[in-house]
Amino acid sequence: MTPAINLLKKLKVTFSIHQYNHAPNETHFGREAVEKLDPCLGILPKQVFKTLVIALDGNPKNLAVAVIPVDRHLDLKKAVKAFNQLKFENCVLHCKKAELADAHLAERVTGYLVGGISPIGQKKRLPTLIDSSAQTITSMFISGGRRGVEIEISPSDLAFVLNATFVEIAS
């Protein structure tokens, strides 16, 4: 079990676990998940989401999370605008720019390896945005905290668990 799965069980959230054999040389983790998840499920790329750790204002101590479909790109300008309107732990965030966090930093802060970073059960709870496209589907797939493990969950349950906000942040 991973911290993500353990937390969902503890919170009694409805979810399903889907596993596949991760190819060790694969670096396009989202595409691999889409291709290897059970074809009988009829999963579309817009249902599989990736977790990106972002450094706000380039500060490695000021991190946040964006959850977007694997077939789309993060619009950093939209993310900055959204984070500036977000209240997190009773504080309003202020930033002028954002960039993807260094992979080693993301691994250290979340406790997960790149390609298996789950938005759930991270070592430190970070402010989180989920792309608004998730609201158009009934279930979404996110990393379960290990490469080859996906969690199927409703977008509303994910937002609840993460105290996340839905915002258009993908292009």
Secondary structure, DSSP 8 states (H G I E B T S, - for coil): --HHHHHHHHTT---EEEE----TT---HHHHHHHHS-GGG---GGGBEEEEEEEETT-TTSEEEEEEETTS-B-HHHHHHHHHT-EETTEE---S-EEE--HHHHHHHHSS-TTS--SSS-SS---EEEEGGGGGSS-EEEEEEETTEEEEE-HHHHHHHHT-EEE--B-
